[in-house]
Amino acid sequence: MDLKDQLQNLFPDHTPEVPKNKEESKNELWLQEAPILCKYEKRKGKPITILEGYTGATADFKNLAKEIKKALSVGGSFKDDKIIIQGDYRDKIMEMLKDKGFKVKRVGG
């Protein structure tokens, strides 16, 4: 008799909750009314894409940064409530965010 069976004997009325999949929890980001700004800049001669303007939880924004970097197979960082992606991927990033339900605004060029 394992621990789960022992707990079921002690609390027969309790029905355990089914844990959510990791994939489902990743897609549950807080959607905001204001658009996320997608900027293009050059730093030290190299192009970068900057995402800013997310007003939700910092952890959600970090997860979004990780997901974008993984999907595009590029490097990047998360600093000062901004996602910095190496390279000019504005169109691809904007498409990904729109698919998730975010409003995105292209700034500059």
NORFEN-V732510 format. One line per field, one symbol per residue. burial: I if it has 24 or more other C-alpha atoms within 12 Angstrom, else O. Layout:
# NORFEN-V732510
burial = ???
This chain:
# NORFEN-V732510
burial = OOOOOOOOOOOOOOOOOOOOOOOOOOOOIOIOOOOIIIIIOOOOOOOIIIIIIIOOOOOOIIIIIOIIIOOOOOOIIIOOIIIIIIIIIIOOIIOOIOOOOIOIIOOOO
